[in-house]
Amino acid sequence: MTEHSAAERAFASTFGKTLINHRKRLGLTQEQVALEADINRNHYQLLEYGRADRKSNNPANPRLNTLIKLARVFDCSVADLLSQALEEYDAVENLTKAS
């Protein structure tokens, strides 16, 4: 079993919050986003929760294709979707290295 770092978990959590913010900004439900992005609703829910699946506590790690589809739904760039999560990842990594 692969051990996931605190930075990976922070990335997934922050990415999920970013998805929620974009979805709420547009007044969409999770189901509407999933339909427009042509992805499974359950998969989208898990991304918002920052999880890869319901059984394990592994952090979400979306595929590039999924990121592109979501960026199109939210009318933003993939970089916009990832920027906050990447900042959080780097911050946690730096804290871990400093410890």
Secondary structure, DSSP 8 states (H G I E B T S, - for coil): -----HHHHHHHHHHHHHHHHHHHHHT--HHHHHHHHTS-HHHHHHHHHTBS-SSS--B----HHHHHHHHHHHTS-HHHHHHHHHHHHHHHHHHHHH-
